[in-house]
Amino acid sequence: MKRVVSLALALLLALSLVGCSGSKPDTVVTTFCGAIQAFDFEKAATCMENGSEDLEDPYDDGEMEEDLSSEQVMTYLKECASKMTYKIGEPKVDGERAAVPVSFTYVDAGPVITSALGEYITQAFALAFSGADDAQIEELFSNIFMEKAESMETGTASADVTFNCVKVNGDWKIAAFTDGAEEAITNILTSNIASAFEGFGEAFEDDSSEEAPENTAWHDVPLGQEVELATIKICITGCEEKNELTTEYLDPEVAQDGTKFVVFSVVIENITKDTMNFDNDLVLTDSQGRNYDPYAGALWYYDETFCYTDLAPNIAKSGVFVYNVPADSADYCLSVLKAGTGDGYRLYAK
């Protein structure tokens, strides 16, 4: 999957090294936009300033053809790109330089890939433990992605890009993109899938949860009391300590010596107007001030651990948060901040 984004980004970087002739700056920009709408990168490259020697067709890649998931994504991107529209603005010409504004409207497929990746991660772990091989796991993602692509409604996004043009041997060419233009065109080419990948990847980074400012006003919240945050309502409805996690199809997960599992029963409601993707990153803190992240293996044993879960607006969803902590941990709580305020909440298990 990462290869798809890498190909798109590599393409954009290569575009600055390649070069479509045009008698007017808006003509060459129009040709470029039509080419990317058709996913014709070879033609798009001819519109750039510095030649075409280093530009490769991103589809002419044997490894990618063997990667079913990448093939599915690229096919979907082509379909999305064909629906893109654009409006060329009035060029501003200054001698042999010009600036051509373009307004793009394109498919926003970010929610599709985010939802597919979230469901895939949950199912792939269980599939791997059942003895599935790589081909079966790749097919799993392909099936999930295509199901999401067919069942989810995609919205639209817009972007304004200014193309800087220069005259080269009497013909107008598009100069190397600025960072802002490159990012915008990447999102246009990938229907915001590149941004979705980036956001998804950041969620896996260490220390991803926000640190509380020193002046945070902390509020203690007992078991059963609901807290309203900026985008969700959350309530801890129960808590249980266990020595092992069990499920019908897997062997029990036994806590290692000197540790235990703490399982919080949780109800969460999305209070925004749009579906949101929620991943639990709440830290458990015990009476000794020790901090513990959620236990990743829990998703094999519970249907809902809030691992990249889609929350529809105003529909409460029940699930669990699971932690592996030392056996002597006591009086533990979960800490969460309310975005845009100076308030923090400690959600206790009793």
Secondary structure, DSSP 8 states (H G I E B T S, - for coil): -HHHHHHHHHHHHHHTT-----SSHHHHHHHHHHHHHTT-HHHHHTTBTT-STT---TT--HHHHH-HHHHHHHHHHHHHHHT-EEEE---EEETTEEEEEEEEEEEE-HHHHHHHHHHHHHHHHHHHHTT--HHHHHHHHHHHHHHHHHHS--EEEEEEEEEEEEEETTEEEE----HHHHHHHHHHHTTTHHHHHHHHHHTTSTT-S----TT-EEEEE-TT--EE-SSEEEEEEEEEEESEE--SSS--EE--TTEEEEEEEEEEEE-SSS-EEE----EEE-TT--EE---GGGGGT-S---SSEEE-BT--EEEEEEEEEETT--S-EEEEE-TTSSEEEEEE--
